[in-house]
Amino acid sequence: MVQVARGDGKIIMGASVDEVSEVMEISADQIEPAPEFGTSVDTAFILGMGKVGKKVVILMDVDKVLSSGDISILKQVGQR
């Protein structure tokens, strides 16, 4: 389940993924801004980089991963 911010409100929906390898809690002090990859890589959907022990994980910004167009299509499908 994800909560996506849209305008003044929020939408709660289910999301399906191919695989989950691990679920972990990451505190705010373990999160750093996304690095700059230059103009060839769009990092708009990356919330930051989480450092947990020796691991580095990419944190995705769900609000930016799902576009307004995606949300509209999902609403239309859900009304059928």
HTML snippet that shows the backbone in 3Dmol.js (N, CA, C, O; Angstrom):
<script src="https://3Dmol.org/build/3Dmol-min.js"></script>
<div id="view" style="width:600px;height:400px;position:relative"></div>
<script>
const pdb = `
ATOM      1  N   MET A   1       0.835  -1.167   0.000  1.00  0.00           N
ATOM      2  CA  MET A   1       0.000   0.000   0.000  1.00  0.00           C
ATOM      3  C   MET A   1       0.886   1.238   0.000  1.00  0.00           C
ATOM      4  O   MET A   1       1.895   1.298   0.703  1.00  0.00           O
ATOM      5  N   VAL A   2       0.499   2.208  -0.788  1.00  0.00           N
ATOM      6  CA  VAL A   2       1.224   3.476  -0.831  1.00  0.00           C
ATOM      7  C   VAL A   2       0.229   4.618  -0.699  1.00  0.00           C
ATOM      8  O   VAL A   2      -0.935   4.500  -1.081  1.00  0.00           O
ATOM      9  N   GLN A   3       0.709   5.709  -0.157  1.00  0.00           N
ATOM     10  CA  GLN A   3      -0.091   6.926  -0.043  1.00  0.00           C
ATOM     11  C   GLN A   3       0.565   7.960  -0.935  1.00  0.00           C
ATOM     12  O   GLN A   3       1.719   8.328  -0.719  1.00  0.00           O
ATOM     13  N   VAL A   4      -0.167   8.435  -1.940  1.00  0.00           N
ATOM     14  CA  VAL A   4       0.373   9.359  -2.926  1.00  0.00           C
ATOM     15  C   VAL A   4      -0.284  10.720  -2.742  1.00  0.00           C
ATOM     16  O   VAL A   4      -1.510  10.819  -2.704  1.00  0.00           O
ATOM     17  N   ALA A   5       0.523  11.765  -2.628  1.00  0.00           N
ATOM     18  CA  ALA A   5       0.004  13.125  -2.491  1.00  0.00           C
ATOM     19  C   ALA A   5      -0.379  13.648  -3.863  1.00  0.00           C
ATOM     20  O   ALA A   5       0.406  13.574  -4.809  1.00  0.00           O
ATOM     21  N   ARG A   6      -1.580  14.171  -3.965  1.00  0.00           N
ATOM     22  CA  ARG A   6      -2.058  14.776  -5.206  1.00  0.00           C
ATOM     23  C   ARG A   6      -2.827  16.033  -4.870  1.00  0.00           C
ATOM     24  O   ARG A   6      -3.884  15.971  -4.243  1.00  0.00           O
ATOM     25  N   GLY A   7      -2.300  17.180  -5.285  1.00  0.00           N
ATOM     26  CA  GLY A   7      -2.953  18.452  -4.987  1.00  0.00           C
ATOM     27  C   GLY A   7      -3.052  18.655  -3.494  1.00  0.00           C
ATOM     28  O   GLY A   7      -2.054  18.568  -2.778  1.00  0.00           O
ATOM     29  N   ASP A   8      -4.267  18.927  -3.020  1.00  0.00           N
ATOM     30  CA  ASP A   8      -4.487  19.150  -1.592  1.00  0.00           C
ATOM     31  C   ASP A   8      -4.780  17.865  -0.840  1.00  0.00           C
ATOM     32  O   ASP A   8      -4.871  17.878   0.388  1.00  0.00           O
ATOM     33  N   GLY A   9      -4.929  16.754  -1.554  1.00  0.00           N
ATOM     34  CA  GLY A   9      -5.310  15.510  -0.901  1.00  0.00           C
ATOM     35  C   GLY A   9      -4.292  14.408  -1.073  1.00  0.00           C
ATOM     36  O   GLY A   9      -3.203  14.603  -1.613  1.00  0.00           O
ATOM     37  N   LYS A  10      -4.691  13.232  -0.589  1.00  0.00           N
ATOM     38  CA  LYS A  10      -3.840  12.055  -0.691  1.00  0.00           C
ATOM     39  C   LYS A  10      -4.685  10.888  -1.181  1.00  0.00           C
ATOM     40  O   LYS A  10      -5.870  10.786  -0.864  1.00  0.00           O
ATOM     41  N   ILE A  11      -4.065  10.020  -1.951  1.00  0.00           N
ATOM     42  CA  ILE A  11      -4.731   8.841  -2.482  1.00  0.00           C
ATOM     43  C   ILE A  11      -4.002   7.615  -1.940  1.00  0.00           C
ATOM     44  O   ILE A  11      -2.776   7.532  -2.015  1.00  0.00           O
ATOM     45  N   ILE A  12      -4.756   6.671  -1.398  1.00  0.00           N
ATOM     46  CA  ILE A  12      -4.172   5.423  -0.925  1.00  0.00           C
ATOM     47  C   ILE A  12      -4.492   4.351  -1.950  1.00  0.00           C
ATOM     48  O   ILE A  12      -5.645   4.181  -2.347  1.00  0.00           O
ATOM     49  N   MET A  13      -3.464   3.627  -2.376  1.00  0.00           N
ATOM     50  CA  MET A  13      -3.667   2.583  -3.389  1.00  0.00           C
ATOM     51  C   MET A  13      -2.678   1.455  -3.168  1.00  0.00           C
ATOM     52  O   MET A  13      -1.692   1.608  -2.446  1.00  0.00           O
ATOM     53  N   GLY A  14      -2.946   0.343  -3.784  1.00  0.00           N
ATOM     54  CA  GLY A  14      -2.030  -0.787  -3.747  1.00  0.00           C
ATOM     55  C   GLY A  14      -1.058  -0.693  -4.908  1.00  0.00           C
ATOM     56  O   GLY A  14      -1.400  -0.175  -5.972  1.00  0.00           O
ATOM     57  N   ALA A  15       0.121  -1.179  -4.711  1.00  0.00           N
ATOM     58  CA  ALA A  15       1.127  -1.210  -5.771  1.00  0.00           C
ATOM     59  C   ALA A  15       1.713  -2.612  -5.826  1.00  0.00           C
ATOM     60  O   ALA A  15       1.942  -3.239  -4.792  1.00  0.00           O
ATOM     61  N   SER A  16       1.947  -3.089  -7.010  1.00  0.00           N
ATOM     62  CA  SER A  16       2.511  -4.416  -7.202  1.00  0.00           C
ATOM     63  C   SER A  16       3.960  -4.285  -7.668  1.00  0.00           C
ATOM     64  O   SER A  16       4.265  -3.485  -8.553  1.00  0.00           O
ATOM     65  N   VAL A  17       4.833  -5.061  -7.078  1.00  0.00           N
ATOM     66  CA  VAL A  17       6.244  -5.047  -7.463  1.00  0.00           C
ATOM     67  C   VAL A  17       6.667  -6.459  -7.854  1.00  0.00           C
ATOM     68  O   VAL A  17       6.024  -7.433  -7.461  1.00  0.00           O
ATOM     69  N   ASP A  18       7.726  -6.570  -8.611  1.00  0.00           N
ATOM     70  CA  ASP A  18       8.214  -7.876  -9.042  1.00  0.00           C
ATOM     71  C   ASP A  18       8.803  -8.675  -7.888  1.00  0.00           C
ATOM     72  O   ASP A  18       8.617  -9.889  -7.801  1.00  0.00           O
ATOM     73  N   GLU A  19       9.511  -7.987  -7.010  1.00  0.00           N
ATOM     74  CA  GLU A  19      10.210  -8.710  -5.948  1.00  0.00           C
ATOM     75  C   GLU A  19      10.563  -7.759  -4.812  1.00  0.00           C
ATOM     76  O   GLU A  19      10.877  -6.592  -5.046  1.00  0.00           O
ATOM     77  N   VAL A  20      10.511  -8.253  -3.600  1.00  0.00           N
ATOM     78  CA  VAL A  20      10.981  -7.520  -2.425  1.00  0.00           C
ATOM     79  C   VAL A  20      12.081  -8.360  -1.809  1.00  0.00           C
ATOM     80  O   VAL A  20      11.859  -9.517  -1.453  1.00  0.00           O
ATOM     81  N   SER A  21      13.262  -7.784  -1.683  1.00  0.00           N
ATOM     82  CA  SER A  21      14.373  -8.553  -1.118  1.00  0.00           C
ATOM     83  C   SER A  21      14.516  -8.328   0.381  1.00  0.00           C
ATOM     84  O   SER A  21      15.037  -9.186   1.093  1.00  0.00           O
ATOM     85  N   GLU A  22      14.048  -7.166   0.866  1.00  0.00           N
ATOM     86  CA  GLU A  22      14.202  -6.875   2.278  1.00  0.00           C
ATOM     87  C   GLU A  22      13.337  -5.676   2.645  1.00  0.00           C
ATOM     88  O   GLU A  22      13.149  -4.770   1.833  1.00  0.00           O
ATOM     89  N   VAL A  23      12.814  -5.670   3.863  1.00  0.00           N
ATOM     90  CA  VAL A  23      12.090  -4.523   4.397  1.00  0.00           C
ATOM     91  C   VAL A  23      12.893  -4.014   5.578  1.00  0.00           C
ATOM     92  O   VAL A  23      13.256  -4.784   6.467  1.00  0.00           O
ATOM     93  N   MET A  24      13.170  -2.722   5.589  1.00  0.00           N
ATOM     94  CA  MET A  24      13.997  -2.175   6.671  1.00  0.00           C
ATOM     95  C   MET A  24      13.492  -0.802   7.067  1.00  0.00           C
ATOM     96  O   MET A  24      12.825  -0.119   6.290  1.00  0.00           O
ATOM     97  N   GLU A  25      13.819  -0.409   8.284  1.00  0.00           N
ATOM     98  CA  GLU A  25      13.535   0.942   8.759  1.00  0.00           C
ATOM     99  C   GLU A  25      14.795   1.774   8.595  1.00  0.00           C
ATOM    100  O   GLU A  25      15.894   1.337   8.936  1.00  0.00           O
ATOM    101  N   ILE A  26      14.621   2.975   8.069  1.00  0.00           N
ATOM    102  CA  ILE A  26      15.752   3.872   7.865  1.00  0.00           C
ATOM    103  C   ILE A  26      15.412   5.191   8.549  1.00  0.00           C
ATOM    104  O   ILE A  26      14.398   5.813   8.234  1.00  0.00           O
ATOM    105  N   SER A  27      16.243   5.609   9.468  1.00  0.00           N
ATOM    106  CA  SER A  27      16.005   6.874  10.170  1.00  0.00           C
ATOM    107  C   SER A  27      16.463   8.047   9.308  1.00  0.00           C
ATOM    108  O   SER A  27      17.267   7.881   8.390  1.00  0.00           O
ATOM    109  N   ALA A  28      15.950   9.215   9.610  1.00  0.00           N
ATOM    110  CA  ALA A  28      16.258  10.413   8.818  1.00  0.00           C
ATOM    111  C   ALA A  28      17.746  10.714   8.760  1.00  0.00           C
ATOM    112  O   ALA A  28      18.238  11.220   7.752  1.00  0.00           O
ATOM    113  N   ASP A  29      18.476  10.403   9.847  1.00  0.00           N
ATOM    114  CA  ASP A  29      19.916  10.705   9.846  1.00  0.00           C
ATOM    115  C   ASP A  29      20.722   9.748   8.965  1.00  0.00           C
ATOM    116  O   ASP A  29      21.915   9.966   8.750  1.00  0.00           O
ATOM    117  N   GLN A  30      20.088   8.695   8.456  1.00  0.00           N
ATOM    118  CA  GLN A  30      20.756   7.753   7.560  1.00  0.00           C
ATOM    119  C   GLN A  30      20.479   8.067   6.089  1.00  0.00           C
ATOM    120  O   GLN A  30      20.945   7.351   5.203  1.00  0.00           O
ATOM    121  N   ILE A  31      19.720   9.137   5.827  1.00  0.00           N
ATOM    122  CA  ILE A  31      19.331   9.481   4.458  1.00  0.00           C
ATOM    123  C   ILE A  31      20.123  10.693   3.979  1.00  0.00           C
ATOM    124  O   ILE A  31      20.199  11.716   4.661  1.00  0.00           O
ATOM    125  N   GLU A  32      20.712  10.556   2.789  1.00  0.00           N
ATOM    126  CA  GLU A  32      21.447  11.648   2.156  1.00  0.00           C
ATOM    127  C   GLU A  32      20.762  11.996   0.840  1.00  0.00           C
ATOM    128  O   GLU A  32      20.071  11.155   0.264  1.00  0.00           O
ATOM    129  N   PRO A  33      20.942  13.215   0.360  1.00  0.00           N
ATOM    130  CA  PRO A  33      20.342  13.597  -0.919  1.00  0.00           C
ATOM    131  C   PRO A  33      20.842  12.706  -2.060  1.00  0.00           C
ATOM    132  O   PRO A  33      21.937  12.147  -1.999  1.00  0.00           O
ATOM    133  N   ALA A  34      20.025  12.592  -3.088  1.00  0.00           N
ATOM    134  CA  ALA A  34      20.430  11.818  -4.271  1.00  0.00           C
ATOM    135  C   ALA A  34      21.625  12.488  -4.933  1.00  0.00           C
ATOM    136  O   ALA A  34      21.676  13.714  -5.021  1.00  0.00           O
ATOM    137  N   PRO A  35      22.581  11.701  -5.397  1.00  0.00           N
ATOM    138  CA  PRO A  35      23.750  12.295  -6.067  1.00  0.00           C
ATOM    139  C   PRO A  35      23.377  12.839  -7.438  1.00  0.00           C
ATOM    140  O   PRO A  35      22.369  12.441  -8.020  1.00  0.00           O
ATOM    141  N   GLU A  36      24.185  13.736  -7.939  1.00  0.00           N
ATOM    142  CA  GLU A  36      23.996  14.271  -9.286  1.00  0.00           C
ATOM    143  C   GLU A  36      24.626  13.311 -10.285  1.00  0.00           C
ATOM    144  O   GLU A  36      25.797  12.956 -10.152  1.00  0.00           O
ATOM    145  N   PHE A  37      23.858  12.890 -11.282  1.00  0.00           N
ATOM    146  CA  PHE A  37      24.367  11.990 -12.318  1.00  0.00           C
ATOM    147  C   PHE A  37      24.570  12.718 -13.631  1.00  0.00           C
ATOM    148  O   PHE A  37      24.849  12.090 -14.652  1.00  0.00           O
ATOM    149  N   GLY A  38      24.434  14.024 -13.620  1.00  0.00           N
ATOM    150  CA  GLY A  38      24.524  14.793 -14.857  1.00  0.00           C
ATOM    151  C   GLY A  38      23.158  14.905 -15.498  1.00  0.00           C
ATOM    152  O   GLY A  38      22.158  14.487 -14.915  1.00  0.00           O
ATOM    153  N   THR A  39      23.109  15.462 -16.683  1.00  0.00           N
ATOM    154  CA  THR A  39      21.826  15.705 -17.349  1.00  0.00           C
ATOM    155  C   THR A  39      21.278  14.468 -18.042  1.00  0.00           C
ATOM    156  O   THR A  39      20.119  14.467 -18.458  1.00  0.00           O
ATOM    157  N   SER A  40      22.073  13.419 -18.176  1.00  0.00           N
ATOM    158  CA  SER A  40      21.616  12.233 -18.915  1.00  0.00           C
ATOM    159  C   SER A  40      20.750  11.301 -18.078  1.00  0.00           C
ATOM    160  O   SER A  40      20.097  10.415 -18.629  1.00  0.00           O
ATOM    161  N   VAL A  41      20.728  11.479 -16.763  1.00  0.00           N
ATOM    162  CA  VAL A  41      19.949  10.604 -15.886  1.00  0.00           C
ATOM    163  C   VAL A  41      18.949  11.443 -15.103  1.00  0.00           C
ATOM    164  O   VAL A  41      19.327  12.396 -14.422  1.00  0.00           O
ATOM    165  N   ASP A  42      17.656  11.082 -15.204  1.00  0.00           N
ATOM    166  CA  ASP A  42      16.604  11.791 -14.479  1.00  0.00           C
ATOM    167  C   ASP A  42      16.509  11.230 -13.065  1.00  0.00           C
ATOM    168  O   ASP A  42      16.141  10.070 -12.883  1.00  0.00           O
ATOM    169  N   THR A  43      16.832  12.031 -12.079  1.00  0.00           N
ATOM    170  CA  THR A  43      16.787  11.589 -10.686  1.00  0.00           C
ATOM    171  C   THR A  43      15.602  12.203  -9.935  1.00  0.00           C
ATOM    172  O   THR A  43      15.571  12.177  -8.705  1.00  0.00           O
ATOM    173  N   ALA A  44      14.635  12.749 -10.659  1.00  0.00           N
ATOM    174  CA  ALA A  44      13.497  13.419 -10.028  1.00  0.00           C
ATOM    175  C   ALA A  44      12.710  12.488  -9.109  1.00  0.00           C
ATOM    176  O   ALA A  44      12.121  12.946  -8.130  1.00  0.00           O
ATOM    177  N   PHE A  45      12.689  11.199  -9.405  1.00  0.00           N
ATOM    178  CA  PHE A  45      11.911  10.246  -8.610  1.00  0.00           C
ATOM    179  C   PHE A  45      12.697   9.663  -7.437  1.00  0.00           C
ATOM    180  O   PHE A  45      12.158   8.858  -6.678  1.00  0.00           O
ATOM    181  N   ILE A  46      13.958  10.054  -7.278  1.00  0.00           N
ATOM    182  CA  ILE A  46      14.772   9.543  -6.178  1.00  0.00           C
ATOM    183  C   ILE A  46      14.666  10.499  -4.991  1.00  0.00           C
ATOM    184  O   ILE A  46      15.031  11.670  -5.095  1.00  0.00           O
ATOM    185  N   LEU A  47      14.170  10.000  -3.878  1.00  0.00           N
ATOM    186  CA  LEU A  47      14.024  10.786  -2.652  1.00  0.00           C
ATOM    187  C   LEU A  47      15.374  10.995  -1.980  1.00  0.00           C
ATOM    188  O   LEU A  47      15.640  12.067  -1.436  1.00  0.00           O
ATOM    189  N   GLY A  48      16.215   9.988  -2.014  1.00  0.00           N
ATOM    190  CA  GLY A  48      17.527  10.087  -1.402  1.00  0.00           C
ATOM    191  C   GLY A  48      18.209   8.735  -1.398  1.00  0.00           C
ATOM    192  O   GLY A  48      17.702   7.760  -1.954  1.00  0.00           O
ATOM    193  N   MET A  49      19.364   8.694  -0.762  1.00  0.00           N
ATOM    194  CA  MET A  49      20.128   7.461  -0.633  1.00  0.00           C
ATOM    195  C   MET A  49      20.195   7.112   0.849  1.00  0.00           C
ATOM    196  O   MET A  49      20.625   7.927   1.666  1.00  0.00           O
ATOM    197  N   GLY A  50      19.773   5.907   1.191  1.00  0.00           N
ATOM    198  CA  GLY A  50      19.810   5.473   2.578  1.00  0.00           C
ATOM    199  C   GLY A  50      21.041   4.634   2.845  1.00  0.00           C
ATOM    200  O   GLY A  50      21.361   3.733   2.070  1.00  0.00           O
ATOM    201  N   LYS A  51      21.730   4.921   3.932  1.00  0.00           N
ATOM    202  CA  LYS A  51      22.910   4.148   4.312  1.00  0.00           C
ATOM    203  C   LYS A  51      22.569   3.343   5.557  1.00  0.00           C
ATOM    204  O   LYS A  51      22.303   3.897   6.623  1.00  0.00           O
ATOM    205  N   VAL A  52      22.583   2.016   5.396  1.00  0.00           N
ATOM    206  CA  VAL A  52      22.266   1.110   6.500  1.00  0.00           C
ATOM    207  C   VAL A  52      23.420   0.118   6.617  1.00  0.00           C
ATOM    208  O   VAL A  52      23.558  -0.781   5.787  1.00  0.00           O
ATOM    209  N   GLY A  53      24.237   0.281   7.636  1.00  0.00           N
ATOM    210  CA  GLY A  53      25.417  -0.569   7.774  1.00  0.00           C
ATOM    211  C   GLY A  53      26.332  -0.366   6.582  1.00  0.00           C
ATOM    212  O   GLY A  53      26.751   0.755   6.295  1.00  0.00           O
ATOM    213  N   LYS A  54      26.642  -1.457   5.886  1.00  0.00           N
ATOM    214  CA  LYS A  54      27.497  -1.372   4.701  1.00  0.00           C
ATOM    215  C   LYS A  54      26.685  -1.262   3.413  1.00  0.00           C
ATOM    216  O   LYS A  54      27.248  -1.212   2.319  1.00  0.00           O
ATOM    217  N   LYS A  55      25.350  -1.224   3.547  1.00  0.00           N
ATOM    218  CA  LYS A  55      24.475  -1.156   2.371  1.00  0.00           C
ATOM    219  C   LYS A  55      24.090   0.282   2.053  1.00  0.00           C
ATOM    220  O   LYS A  55      23.970   1.124   2.943  1.00  0.00           O
ATOM    221  N   VAL A  56      23.900   0.543   0.764  1.00  0.00           N
ATOM    222  CA  VAL A  56      23.348   1.808   0.293  1.00  0.00           C
ATOM    223  C   VAL A  56      22.105   1.453  -0.512  1.00  0.00           C
ATOM    224  O   VAL A  56      22.166   0.641  -1.435  1.00  0.00           O
ATOM    225  N   VAL A  57      20.982   2.062  -0.160  1.00  0.00           N
ATOM    226  CA  VAL A  57      19.730   1.779  -0.868  1.00  0.00           C
ATOM    227  C   VAL A  57      19.177   3.070  -1.455  1.00  0.00           C
ATOM    228  O   VAL A  57      19.357   4.153  -0.897  1.00  0.00           O
ATOM    229  N   ILE A  58      18.507   2.935  -2.585  1.00  0.00           N
ATOM    230  CA  ILE A  58      17.881   4.079  -3.237  1.00  0.00           C
ATOM    231  C   ILE A  58      16.453   4.181  -2.721  1.00  0.00           C
ATOM    232  O   ILE A  58      15.703   3.205  -2.752  1.00  0.00           O
ATOM    233  N   LEU A  59      16.083   5.362  -2.249  1.00  0.00           N
ATOM    234  CA  LEU A  59      14.735   5.607  -1.755  1.00  0.00           C
ATOM    235  C   LEU A  59      13.954   6.326  -2.844  1.00  0.00           C
ATOM    236  O   LEU A  59      14.328   7.420  -3.267  1.00  0.00           O
ATOM    237  N   MET A  60      12.872   5.710  -3.295  1.00  0.00           N
ATOM    238  CA  MET A  60      12.066   6.289  -4.366  1.00  0.00           C
ATOM    239  C   MET A  60      10.972   7.173  -3.794  1.00  0.00           C
ATOM    240  O   MET A  60      10.371   6.844  -2.771  1.00  0.00           O
ATOM    241  N   ASP A  61      10.715   8.284  -4.447  1.00  0.00           N
ATOM    242  CA  ASP A  61       9.643   9.207  -4.061  1.00  0.00           C
ATOM    243  C   ASP A  61       8.378   8.773  -4.795  1.00  0.00           C
ATOM    244  O   ASP A  61       8.204   9.068  -5.978  1.00  0.00           O
ATOM    245  N   VAL A  62       7.500   8.072  -4.089  1.00  0.00           N
ATOM    246  CA  VAL A  62       6.294   7.504  -4.712  1.00  0.00           C
ATOM    247  C   VAL A  62       5.439   8.595  -5.338  1.00  0.00           C
ATOM    248  O   VAL A  62       4.800   8.366  -6.365  1.00  0.00           O
ATOM    249  N   ASP A  63       5.418   9.779  -4.734  1.00  0.00           N
ATOM    250  CA  ASP A  63       4.626  10.878  -5.285  1.00  0.00           C
ATOM    251  C   ASP A  63       5.101  11.269  -6.685  1.00  0.00           C
ATOM    252  O   ASP A  63       4.314  11.774  -7.486  1.00  0.00           O
ATOM    253  N   LYS A  64       6.357  11.042  -6.978  1.00  0.00           N
ATOM    254  CA  LYS A  64       6.897  11.400  -8.289  1.00  0.00           C
ATOM    255  C   LYS A  64       6.981  10.211  -9.239  1.00  0.00           C
ATOM    256  O   LYS A  64       7.017  10.389 -10.456  1.00  0.00           O
ATOM    257  N   VAL A  65       7.011   9.000  -8.688  1.00  0.00           N
ATOM    258  CA  VAL A  65       7.057   7.800  -9.538  1.00  0.00           C
ATOM    259  C   VAL A  65       5.740   7.650 -10.293  1.00  0.00           C
ATOM    260  O   VAL A  65       5.727   7.349 -11.486  1.00  0.00           O
ATOM    261  N   LEU A  66       4.640   7.862  -9.587  1.00  0.00           N
ATOM    262  CA  LEU A  66       3.323   7.773 -10.205  1.00  0.00           C
ATOM    263  C   LEU A  66       2.894   9.170 -10.634  1.00  0.00           C
ATOM    264  O   LEU A  66       2.647  10.034  -9.792  1.00  0.00           O
ATOM    265  N   SER A  67       2.806   9.389 -11.935  1.00  0.00           N
ATOM    266  CA  SER A  67       2.439  10.703 -12.448  1.00  0.00           C
ATOM    267  C   SER A  67       0.940  10.946 -12.290  1.00  0.00           C
ATOM    268  O   SER A  67       0.181  10.019 -12.006  1.00  0.00           O
ATOM    269  N   SER A  68       0.526  12.183 -12.472  1.00  0.00           N
ATOM    270  CA  SER A  68      -0.907  12.520 -12.423  1.00  0.00           C
ATOM    271  C   SER A  68      -1.678  11.749 -13.486  1.00  0.00           C
ATOM    272  O   SER A  68      -2.817  11.339 -13.263  1.00  0.00           O
ATOM    273  N   GLY A  69      -1.047  11.552 -14.651  1.00  0.00           N
ATOM    274  CA  GLY A  69      -1.687  10.774 -15.721  1.00  0.00           C
ATOM    275  C   GLY A  69      -1.896   9.332 -15.308  1.00  0.00           C
ATOM    276  O   GLY A  69      -2.941   8.749 -15.599  1.00  0.00           O
ATOM    277  N   ASP A  70      -0.920   8.750 -14.635  1.00  0.00           N
ATOM    278  CA  ASP A  70      -1.055   7.380 -14.135  1.00  0.00           C
ATOM    279  C   ASP A  70      -2.213   7.274 -13.160  1.00  0.00           C
ATOM    280  O   ASP A  70      -3.006   6.336 -13.235  1.00  0.00           O
ATOM    281  N   ILE A  71      -2.315   8.227 -12.246  1.00  0.00           N
ATOM    282  CA  ILE A  71      -3.378   8.231 -11.241  1.00  0.00           C
ATOM    283  C   ILE A  71      -4.734   8.348 -11.918  1.00  0.00           C
ATOM    284  O   ILE A  71      -5.675   7.656 -11.527  1.00  0.00           O
ATOM    285  N   SER A  72      -4.858   9.208 -12.926  1.00  0.00           N
ATOM    286  CA  SER A  72      -6.127   9.374 -13.648  1.00  0.00           C
ATOM    287  C   SER A  72      -6.543   8.080 -14.311  1.00  0.00           C
ATOM    288  O   SER A  72      -7.715   7.707 -14.256  1.00  0.00           O
ATOM    289  N   ILE A  73      -5.609   7.393 -14.933  1.00  0.00           N
ATOM    290  CA  ILE A  73      -5.922   6.128 -15.593  1.00  0.00           C
ATOM    291  C   ILE A  73      -6.383   5.094 -14.561  1.00  0.00           C
ATOM    292  O   ILE A  73      -7.340   4.359 -14.802  1.00  0.00           O
ATOM    293  N   LEU A  74      -5.707   5.040 -13.421  1.00  0.00           N
ATOM    294  CA  LEU A  74      -6.094   4.086 -12.373  1.00  0.00           C
ATOM    295  C   LEU A  74      -7.488   4.395 -11.834  1.00  0.00           C
ATOM    296  O   LEU A  74      -8.245   3.472 -11.531  1.00  0.00           O
ATOM    297  N   LYS A  75      -7.839   5.669 -11.709  1.00  0.00           N
ATOM    298  CA  LYS A  75      -9.175   6.044 -11.250  1.00  0.00           C
ATOM    299  C   LYS A  75     -10.229   5.580 -12.247  1.00  0.00           C
ATOM    300  O   LYS A  75     -11.274   5.058 -11.856  1.00  0.00           O
ATOM    301  N   GLN A  76      -9.952   5.772 -13.544  1.00  0.00           N
ATOM    302  CA  GLN A  76     -10.900   5.371 -14.591  1.00  0.00           C
ATOM    303  C   GLN A  76     -11.100   3.849 -14.582  1.00  0.00           C
ATOM    304  O   GLN A  76     -12.228   3.372 -14.706  1.00  0.00           O
ATOM    305  N   VAL A  77     -10.025   3.098 -14.437  1.00  0.00           N
ATOM    306  CA  VAL A  77     -10.115   1.643 -14.406  1.00  0.00           C
ATOM    307  C   VAL A  77     -10.903   1.195 -13.166  1.00  0.00           C
ATOM    308  O   VAL A  77     -11.700   0.259 -13.235  1.00  0.00           O
ATOM    309  N   GLY A  78     -10.675   1.862 -12.051  1.00  0.00           N
ATOM    310  CA  GLY A  78     -11.359   1.498 -10.817  1.00  0.00           C
ATOM    311  C   GLY A  78     -12.847   1.779 -10.843  1.00  0.00           C
ATOM    312  O   GLY A  78     -13.592   1.185 -10.063  1.00  0.00           O
ATOM    313  N   GLN A  79     -13.309   2.672 -11.721  1.00  0.00           N
ATOM    314  CA  GLN A  79     -14.716   3.004 -11.800  1.00  0.00           C
ATOM    315  C   GLN A  79     -15.491   2.074 -12.718  1.00  0.00           C
ATOM    316  O   GLN A  79     -16.716   2.167 -12.796  1.00  0.00           O
ATOM    317  N   ARG A  80     -14.809   1.192 -13.404  1.00  0.00           N
ATOM    318  CA  ARG A  80     -15.494   0.272 -14.338  1.00  0.00           C
ATOM    319  C   ARG A  80     -16.113  -0.877 -13.624  1.00  0.00           C
ATOM    320  O   ARG A  80     -16.725  -1.739 -14.255  1.00  0.00           O
TER     321      ARG A  80
END
`;
const viewer = $3Dmol.createViewer("view");
viewer.addModel(pdb, "pdb");
viewer.setStyle({}, {cartoon: {color: "spectrum"}});
viewer.zoomTo();
viewer.render();
</script>
